[in-house]
Amino acid sequence: MALHSKYNPYGEAERFVDHISSSPSYIVITEPGESYTAKAFRKKFPDACLIAIRYTDNLFLSTDILWDYVYRPVNGNLAFFLLNIIPDTYFGNTLFLTWKPADITWPKNAEATWKTIHNAIEIFKSLIYTRIAFGNTWFKNMCSNMLYAQNICSVHVENQDTIFVASGSSLENAISLLQELKSPVLSSGSSYNALAFYGVPVAACISTDGGFWARSFLTSLCRSVPVFFPLESAIPKSVLQKNPLVFLSYGSELETFFFNSLKVPSIPAKRNGTVSGTAVELLLQETTKHIYTFGLDLAAGASFSHARPHKSLDALYTSTRLKNTAETISSMQRFSTNSLSIYSSWFSTLKVEKASRIFRVGLNEDASHIPTIKSLSLQECKNKYKENDTPFKLAFVPERSHAMRKSDLTDILDSFYSQIEQVNLFENIETKVLSSEQKRVQELIEFLAYSKLLVFIKERTKENESEVKNVCIQGLKKMRERL
């Protein structure tokens, strides 16, 4: 079947586009062939971002220039391609289309592509629900962490083989090897309880979760263990006041403003849906050696999803032990780990030069399969790994009093008031390149009034803009009262 009309392909493309009644910010179309629709899209939606999803690697190459972004199978995971291009704030104003003749010509490609697109849509929805539910909490965390952090450090990461420990159930079988190796490890917050219980030396703990439950993982943390965390993480006040602290920065304008204004050092990190992704990327970035990972199952276990003892299991047992069997409890755990397949997909997208430096050690049969990352048995790891000292060298920065931090933070919040009042949201949406201050205000709005911002982007009325500003100002007032 031909992909386009033999007589008037431009007219055919315009009729296709004329049926669109909305005003999308992003348009995604699968296999547009000779790209006649690109010109029609540009004509009707001059400000929209156009994304073409190709079914092949070598056809229609000359027309790729007509699109803002083009995906081909050689580019890897399609879901992450879309997630990297489309901001979640604009997902609700994104239009997904298919060029039907191409689907008939390549039915298997079309089926696989649209399955992946639907997976990406579910991830977008999850991100949106999470930001609506926790945006205010993350901003509170940012202010709280800045206000109470005391023993702030800069860090030098030694260029040596390192060990990262996640909390997958396979960790239980590997504890004896970690005890034998005696090398200090980088621990995720959720695996620290198990490592401490068995006396495995921990060089540092990394925690990236902004939800309130993440604090429980760190409540029993030994005061000598450094904590690596981004500004928005949920960190117990006791840890902020007693432990060595290393701030991670995702590089946003809002974070940078906080760090610069309060004279706090940070090291670059990459945001990821899981702490394991951020931790592994950090070690890849700071070293050129191998990274040995334990408990990196990225899948629900046949019994328990986490190595024991584990804080979440303790709480689950406490609340359910009188009315549920162990099998019921473990089933509840498995039900809550659907997102693990998403994290596994992310690791699968790592480029070969990065993936070749990572080993997954001691996995059980339930662990996800990642073809680009090599798995090692416990014995293979024992033969290969060379014992090292702690990989993290800390240097404490001059401490500023709580009163000084509070004063500076108050000044920052006061400056946000005026910036929110003066911002022109219509201008921010239409402007292709935002200034640092515009980006900072945009990020602040996403924390404080995310759901209202989504409505504004969709409807774009003055009333919507006023609602966004009012919600932000009320949020800032509440935050200032908490200081």
PyMOL commands that set and color helices and strands:
alter all, ss='L'
color gray80, all
select helices_A, chain A and resi 9-18+36-44+61-66+73-75+78-85+88-93+100-105+107-148+171-181+189-197+212-218+237-242+253-261+275-286+311-320+326-335+340-348+352-355+378-384+402-422+425-430+436-448+450-459+462-482
alter helices_A, ss='H'
color red, helices_A
select strands_A, chain A and resi 26-30+49-53+69-71+94-98+153-157+162-165+185-188+202-206+227-230+245-249+266-268+291-294+358-361+374-376+392-396
alter strands_A, ss='S'
color yellow, strands_A
deselect
rebuild
show_as cartoon
